[in-house]
Amino acid sequence: MNKKNISESLKKMLEGLERPSLDEDTLNQLREWGRILRGDIIKMTSLAGSGHPGGSMSSIDLFLVTYCSARINPHNPYDPDRDRVVVSHGHTSPGVYAVLGRLGFFDIDSAISTFRLAGSPFEGHIERCVPGIEWTTGNLGQGLSVGCGFALAGKLLKKEFHTFVLMSDAEQCKGQVAEARRVAHKYNLNNITVIIDYNDRQISGKVSEIMPINIRAVFEAESWYVIDINGHDYSEIYTALHDAMKINSPVAIIGHTVIGKGVSFMEGDEQFHGRALKPDEYKKALAELDIEDDLERYRQLRNEPSTLKSISFGHTPGDKGHAVLPDAGNPITYTPEDNLDNRTAFGKALENLIAINKEKKTPPVAVFDCDLAGSVKTNLVWKSFPDYFFELGVQEHNTATIAGAISTQGVVSFFADFGVFGIDETYNQHRLNDINFTNLKLVTTHNGIDVGQDGKAHQCIDYIGVVRNLYGFKVIVPCDPNQTDRVIRYIATTPGNFLIVMGRSKTPVIADEKGEPYFGNDYTFEYGKADIIFSGRDAAIITMGQMLSRALTARKILKEEHSIETMVIHMSCPLTIDEEAIGRAASTGLVVTYEDHNVHSGLGSIVADYIAEKGLRTRLIKMGITEYLGSGLPENLFRMASLNPEQLVSTIKNALSKKKP
């Protein structure tokens, strides 16, 4: 077999899984390619001096048959009707790159020569920027959730594509995998097939000893159909995949394999899970596989700057599949007499958006809840549009990943939760969402000590500090029902990851000097623009969210009782500095940041960084949460935290009294 790539005739023979079995000639071709691919894996990891050859070699036969059988085209890798192949155990990247390269998705020589090289897309764990790879993975246990997101998208979009999820055995003990299994059963995802590499080896030894799990039993307990096969027998692999297509339920195929399969001294030895071969081992392995040793040629390519420059895939993940609603509708304007919380304004806005867009054959909407629909107000969507509502129960990690994955498939995705669950508990999932360029609309309620009597365990006071670490998320903290309504319409019609933050309590409608809603009919939300609610010459308060009403109370006291004119700025987008607004605040000589957030990592820190970096001449005082607080009515907790309006008045008065004449 002299051809560089797997022949199109072999791919077509398997693609679509239409034949009930494979003839001997096809099986012989697969065996030959299995040998060549093992050589690619060894060359890749040996040249890089690191990587995971053992697991790649136990998975390679499963990879080869699955990728050849899936309806995917290297000449059109982003066809919206393609099958989706998710590889959850991303450390087996050498095997994935080898198969995709040999199928013609990219030049196999580029993958071998630049594997794990700084600047190369062929990283140590698979990356979505590489054609043929649907999701960046590496953190084990998330791949099945991603697959469920893709499979749900297929149902919502009414498309016939199938989702294949390749997984390791060790990750089956992770809780998120169990969460995903239940979702697949609940929503009858008969368009998903899981293929598990069961080599019974992980870094520290045998899977069956480190954390025993009966993989068949746990899948069957969640009503999956399970098939056991020899994971190195191409006939059994193909037949299992073929049969899975005809079963009206989620299917799990357990492929019993051997780590390091194909090289005798590697077989069954977990040390090769994450260790590249030594030079003498490398030569011995290639000789046993009867593979040409051309490592020096690849080493020369690796050292040539032109090699990296020649790798260009012409696609930026995230520029395809980011659906938004085309019609923002007419905003709802609430009056100062309305007694409403921001979360209800969110629920009403979302329900209205779905209603006005549903009949226009626009992208479908998926709204995800974790047993809190009545509290986060997605129950309005559940009642009016049950086909767009997905109740996933108390399983936030899985939900965060599913919501992120589905958002890349042409579905507008909303995930609503309490802050401590939707942000703090699921940080790792959102980090992977961010890396995968998702299009998620994450809406969290019950943030800050405004949560009140639920106590410190439920008071999310670090949402800015956490999400500030994610490069692709925008954060918006609306201050009242009117701004909330407009913010929700904005994110629904704008691509990208957004976190919307609100408290629990009812929030006064902010009014201007004439008593009219400040964020009413003439107001249009603009991301990054701070709102100067009132001007003032003596000091400036910079705040956000539900703290704005308290800041306005303090401003009134300062003006009426102490003749102090205070500027009040609402900075609803704390991660983006409005330079003009901060400049005006600094011109007063005293800036006070005022937030229901950890004082060390929130709005105050962001403003302080900017003032310092720009060398603005002003005094800065940060007011925020300095410790965990217990249960109590919000007003009592704000008083305990020295964040009530009276304390803000006292802080500004004292600071002004110490100003130099």
Secondary structure as GFF3:
##gff-version 3
##sequence-region A 1 661
A	DSSP	alpha_helix	8	14	.	.	.	ID=ss1
A	DSSP	three_ten_helix	15	17	.	.	.	ID=ss2
A	DSSP	alpha_helix	24	48	.	.	.	ID=ss3
A	DSSP	alpha_helix	53	69	.	.	.	ID=ss4
A	DSSP	beta_strand	84	87	.	.	.	ID=ss5
A	DSSP	three_ten_helix	90	92	.	.	.	ID=ss6
A	DSSP	alpha_helix	93	103	.	.	.	ID=ss7
A	DSSP	alpha_helix	108	114	.	.	.	ID=ss8
A	DSSP	alpha_helix	143	157	.	.	.	ID=ss9
A	DSSP	beta_strand	163	168	.	.	.	ID=ss10
A	DSSP	three_ten_helix	170	173	.	.	.	ID=ss11
A	DSSP	alpha_helix	175	186	.	.	.	ID=ss12
A	DSSP	beta_strand	192	198	.	.	.	ID=ss13
A	DSSP	alpha_helix	207	210	.	.	.	ID=ss14
A	DSSP	alpha_helix	215	221	.	.	.	ID=ss15
A	DSSP	beta_strand	225	230	.	.	.	ID=ss16
A	DSSP	alpha_helix	234	244	.	.	.	ID=ss17
A	DSSP	beta_strand	251	256	.	.	.	ID=ss18
A	DSSP	three_ten_helix	270	272	.	.	.	ID=ss19
A	DSSP	alpha_helix	279	289	.	.	.	ID=ss20
A	DSSP	alpha_helix	295	302	.	.	.	ID=ss21
A	DSSP	alpha_helix	305	309	.	.	.	ID=ss22
A	DSSP	alpha_helix	342	358	.	.	.	ID=ss23
A	DSSP	beta_strand	365	369	.	.	.	ID=ss24
A	DSSP	alpha_helix	373	376	.	.	.	ID=ss25
A	DSSP	alpha_helix	379	384	.	.	.	ID=ss26
A	DSSP	three_ten_helix	386	388	.	.	.	ID=ss27
A	DSSP	beta_strand	389	391	.	.	.	ID=ss28
A	DSSP	alpha_helix	396	406	.	.	.	ID=ss29
A	DSSP	beta_strand	412	418	.	.	.	ID=ss30
A	DSSP	alpha_helix	419	419	.	.	.	ID=ss31
A	DSSP	pi_helix	420	424	.	.	.	ID=ss32
A	DSSP	alpha_helix	427	435	.	.	.	ID=ss33
A	DSSP	beta_strand	440	445	.	.	.	ID=ss34
A	DSSP	three_ten_helix	449	454	.	.	.	ID=ss35
A	DSSP	three_ten_helix	456	458	.	.	.	ID=ss36
A	DSSP	alpha_helix	463	467	.	.	.	ID=ss37
A	DSSP	beta_strand	473	476	.	.	.	ID=ss38
A	DSSP	alpha_helix	481	492	.	.	.	ID=ss39
A	DSSP	beta_strand	497	501	.	.	.	ID=ss40
A	DSSP	beta_strand	531	534	.	.	.	ID=ss41
A	DSSP	beta_strand	539	543	.	.	.	ID=ss42
A	DSSP	alpha_helix	547	562	.	.	.	ID=ss43
A	DSSP	beta_strand	566	570	.	.	.	ID=ss44
A	DSSP	alpha_helix	579	586	.	.	.	ID=ss45
A	DSSP	beta_strand	590	598	.	.	.	ID=ss46
A	DSSP	alpha_helix	603	614	.	.	.	ID=ss47
A	DSSP	beta_strand	619	625	.	.	.	ID=ss48
A	DSSP	alpha_helix	634	640	.	.	.	ID=ss49
A	DSSP	alpha_helix	645	657	.	.	.	ID=ss50
###
